[in-house]
Structures are given as C-alpha cells and as structure tokens.
Amino acid sequence: MDDKAVSQHVQDCFVLLAITDEKFLATSRHCVKSSYFGSTVTESLINICYSFYDQFQKPPGDHLHDELTRFLSDKDDDTTELYIAYLQKIQQLNVPNQEYIMSRMNAFIKAREFSEAAIQFTKLAQEGKFDEGEQLMMAALKQGVALDDPGLVYFDNEIPTYIGVEAGRELIGLGIPAFGELVKLKRRQLVCILGGGKGKKSWFCLHLGAIGLHEGLNVLYVTHEMHAEEVEMRYDMMFSGLVSRAAYSRVSFVDRDDTGRITAATTEHVGTVEDIAAVQSGRRAIQRFGGKLVIKKYPMGLCTVGEFERYLDYLEVFMEFIPDIVINDYPDIMELPGSPAEIERNKINICYKHMKRIVDQRNILMLVPSQTNREALEKPYLGKKDFAEDIRKLANCDLIIGLAQSKELVRANCQRVSIIGGRSDEDGFNCLISQNIRIGAVVVDSWFERDDEDNDEDINESQNQNNQS
C-alpha cells in the first residue's frame, strides 16, 4: 500500500467501527493516531471517539449525537452540514470486516512511521548519535497495532463461529438447481474451474460472476487471454438475452422436465448486442442490486503476482472498489514467479500458493480456470488426476469444479458438472446441465443422471433438435 494514502473507504470503515465497536476502539486507541486520517472531519470524529473512550471505556455509539452537538456548537452552518453528510454516508456502509480494516491501517502506520523515523535517523547519524538513532528505529519497527491472532479459543464461543451466513462466509451458490444447497462458495476460498481447451471455463466463471452481481456483490474479472471488450459483451449477452451478431440470431430453445427429457422445442429470432437500448435495459436491471463490475485486461504473460496485488490496492485506494469475488482468468498464463531455471510446474505451484494467500489476506472469493491434460479433453467425467501442468493445484485450491464435455454433449449443448474435490464440501457428485451459449445462458436446465441408456436417449434427442434448428 502507498505509504502516503489509505483509501477513503478504509478510513470510513475505521470511523464507523470506532463509533460502534468497543473491542475495535480499545485495540486502536493508543496505536492509531487521529492525525493519520486524510481530512479534518474524520480526524475530529476519531478524536471524539477517543475522548469518549478515555472517559467511559466504551465507544460513543448513540451518544455520538450529543458529543458532536457540543463539538459543533461554535462552528458555522456549512461545517455542521459537512459533518452531518459524512455521518449519513458512513451509516450506509455494510458491517466492515474488522480484521481486514485493521490490517490495512496497520500496513499504512508501519510504512509512515518507518519513513518518518528514517529521516530522523539520517540526521542523528550525521551527528554521530548512533545509539539514539538505533533506539529510534527500533521504536519505529514496533509501531502499529498488535495483530497476533491468538487462535480460536474453543470454549469461549457459545455459538460456533461457523454458524450463520456471515460467520460461514457464504457468498453464492453455483446457480445449478439440481445441486440446490449442496455447494456454497465462500470468502477465503480459492475455487478452481477445471475443463478442457474451449471447454467453457470462462463462460462458467462469467456465470458465477453474474450470480454475485445478482447478490449485490462487487466482482472483478481479470483476463489474461480474452479482450476486456469480449468479457463485457458476454455479460451483456447474459443480462439481456442477446446474441453477439446477426449471423447467430436464429436461436433454438428447448424445454425439459426434471429428469432432463425434452418436452418442447422452438426456434426464435433474437436481437444482437448492437441493440443499445436492450443492452442498457439489461445493465440497469443488474445495477439495481447494488454490486459493481470491473474488467481488467493484461497482455498474456505480463502480469506478475506483485502487479496483481498492486492493482487490487489501486482499486481500493483510488476507486474505493473492494471486490467480493475476483475471477483470475487464468493464473497459468501470468508471468509466473520463480527463477528462470525453475521448472514450469514449480512456478505454477508457487503462483497458486500466492493466489491462496491473497484470498486469505483480503477475505475474498477467487475463481481460477485451469486446463485439463490432453487425455481428459473428451472424457465424460473429470477427476483429480486430470489437471494439466501441476497436480498440486488440487492441494492449493479449496474446491475444484470439473466441466466435462464429450463430443456427444457438445452437440447436445449439454455439459457435465462435477464437484471433484473440496476441503469442507462433499465431493464426488455430478449433474448434467443444458446450455444456450448463443445468448450467454450457461445453465438453462439441470438434472441428475439416470442410467446410461436413458441418458443416452436424451442426449441423442437433444442432438436431433439442435440439428433440425
């Protein structure tokens, strides 16, 4: 993080926690100076919280109104309105993640204190006061908030920490009705989407990102392969039910029952993404849920792990955008860490470990597509041995979702989705989904498979319907 700035969003969250949370205020009172904050308003509010805590050993909470009234008694109307507007703004914030906010402030404090101490140390060294300079630098190194995690003290928790959506970190499901509540994707998970080349891995990531936007979450899509405009267009297709160009405007639609059997089939003409009014209507419909979408393109092989983290910091500090879901499409084609002599699979392993670290540190969900090996390209089912390059991805990821498409499934516009491996979720189960990629529909219907003979009949029927259209 830049040692000269901490994002306004982090500052706002800090003020909100200082007003409302006793443990947070007690931790930060003697470590975080009010002068660290970037405006007179935030600095003054922090001082009010600190003064109240010094007197009553608790945050001001509902008493902030009285304290602020006294503080503003000699201020003009413009200043008063400025404080009122700021408080109204921070009251609209979601409950901040304390650990994340404190860690970001802590990094800023350490950088700032060390930088200032280094200037003073230079002067002391020039004067020959080395002992005094050493003490100064040692003190600077100890600045910041003690963030040591004592661990989970088991018997202190009357209610288990994993109970509830917020505690369990659950964000989104897979959007596959057949799976229902079997699988939930969570914060601090690195989820691998495994599939063959051109196996719709990116489409599936786009699908999960769309679910996140429907839930009002912030989504960041980092692409090292597709152009940003392609990602944008695919989302417009998904949100508006449009095709990419007029040549594809004749679209087949198939209805199925709960077992996957086709009950009806029609063909319709569909508009294209050149219909700006339809695109804008689709965007407005998604925007009303409150989430934001940012798409970032890196040339293949150019983005390092350090650049990836720098960009996340940039979004936070300058755009006040903190993603809930990050889609990194995909790590294998980043500029991989390690020495030039390091073999490729070891570099990939190191990269995945960094992605998992970022997920844990930033309290986010990250989705990463990954290729299967050549032998698995047309397999009807994917398994743990089907990773290309480095099977250690299996150990580094919290959940692996396999996307299998044999030639028959491709012709039927179907795909088999398998839960291959997970740390906490049950794995080893799968279902079939039907798709209509021409309009960006990654999951149209889903069903668990019956015996192979009945299933083959349905797939053949799907092929026939597609061929007729």
Residue, then its C-alpha position, 0 to 999 in steps of 0.5 A: m500500500d502507498d505509504k502516503a494514502v489509505s483509501q477513503h473507504v478504509q478510513d470510513c470503515f475505521v470511523l464507523l467501527a470506532i463509533t460502534d465497536e468497543k473491542f475495535l476502539a480499545t485495540s486502536r486507541h493508543c496505536v492509531k493516531s487521529s492525525y493519520f486520517g486524510s481530512t479534518v472531519t474524520e480526524s475530529l470524529i476519531n478524536i471524539c471517539y477517543s475522548f469518549y473512550d478515555q472517559f467511559q471505556k466504551p465507544p460513543g455509539d448513540h451518544l455520538h449525537d450529543e458529543l458532536t452537538r457540543f463539538l459543533s456548537d461554535k462552528d458555522d452552518d456549512t461545517t455542521e452540514l459537512y459533518i452531518a453528510y459524512l455521518q449519513k454516508i458512513q451509516q450506509l456502509n455494510v458491517p466492515n470486516q474488522e480484521y481486514i480494516m485493521s490490517r490495512m491501517n496497520a500496513f499504512i502506520k508501519a510504512r509512515e512511521f518507518s519513513e518518518a523515523a528514517i529521516q530522523f535517523t539520517k540526521l542523528a547519524q550525521e551527528g554521530k548519535f548512533d545509539e539514539g538513532e538505533q533506539l529510534m528505529m527500533a521504536a519505529l519497527k514496533q509501531g502499529v497495532a498488535l495483530d497476533d491472532p491468538g487462535l480460536v479459543y474453543f470454549d469461549n464461543e457459545i455459538p460456533t463461529y461457523i454458524g450463520v451466513e456471515a460467520g460461514r462466509e457464504l457468498i453464492g451458490l453455483g446457480i445449478p438447481a439440481f445441486g440446490e444447497l449442496v455447494k456454497l462458495k465462500r470468502r477465503q476460498l480459492v475455487c478452481i474451474l477445471g475443463g478442457g481447451k474451449g471447454k467453457k471455463s470462462w463462460f462458467c466463471l462469467h456465470l458465477g460472476a453474474i450470480g454475485l452481481h445478482e447478490g449485490l456483490n462487487v466482482l472483478y474479472v481479470t483476463h489474461e487471454m480474452h479482450a476486456e471488450e469480449v468479457e463485457m459483451r458476454y455479460d451483456m449477452m447474459f443480462s439481456g438475452l442477446v446474441s453477439r451478431a446477426a449471423y447467430s440470431r436464429v436461436s433454438f430453445v428447448d424445454r425439459d422436465d426434471t429428469g432432463r427429457i425434452t418436452a418442447a422445442t422452438t426456434e426464435h429470432v433474437g436481437t444482437v448486442e448492437d441493440i443499445a437500448a436492450v443492452q442498457s435495459g439489461r445493465r440497469a436491471i443488474q445495477r439495481f442490486g447494488g454490486k459493481l463490475v470491473i474488467k481488467k485486461y493484461p497482455m498474456g504473460l505480463c502480469t506478475v503476482g506483485e502487479f496483481e496485488r498492486y492493482l487490487d490496492y489501486l482499486e481500493v485506494f483510488m476507486e474505493f472498489i473492494p471486490d467480493i469475488v475476483i475471477n483470475d482468468y487464468p493464473d497459468i498464463m501470468e508471468l509466473p514467479g520463480s527463477p528462470a531455471e525453475i521448472e514450469r510446474n514449480k512456478i505454477n505451484i508457487c503462483y497458486k500458493h500466492m493466489k491462496r494467500i491473497v484470498d486469505q489476506r483480503n477475505i475474498l472469493m477467487l475463481v481460477p480456470s485451469q486446463t485439463n491434460r490432453e487425455a481428459l479433453e473428451k472424457p465424460y467425467l473429470g477427476k483429480k488426476d486430470f489437471a494439466e501442468d501441476i497436480r498440486k493445484l488440487a492441494n492449493c485450491d479449496l474446491i475444484i469444479g470439473l466441466a466435462q464435455s464429450k463430443e456427444l454433449v457438445r452437440a447436445n449443448c449439454q455439459r457435465v458438472s462435477i464437484i471433484g474435490g473440496r476441503s469442507d464440501e462433499d465431493g464426488f457428485n455430478c449433474l448434467i446441465s443444458q446450455n444456450i451459449r448463443i445468448g450467454a445462458v450457461v445453465v438453462d436446465s439441470w438434472f441428475e443422471r439416470d442410467d446410461e441408456d436413458n441418458d443416452e436417449d436424451i442426449n441423442e434427442s437433444q442432438n436431433q433438435n439442435n440439428q433440425s434448428 
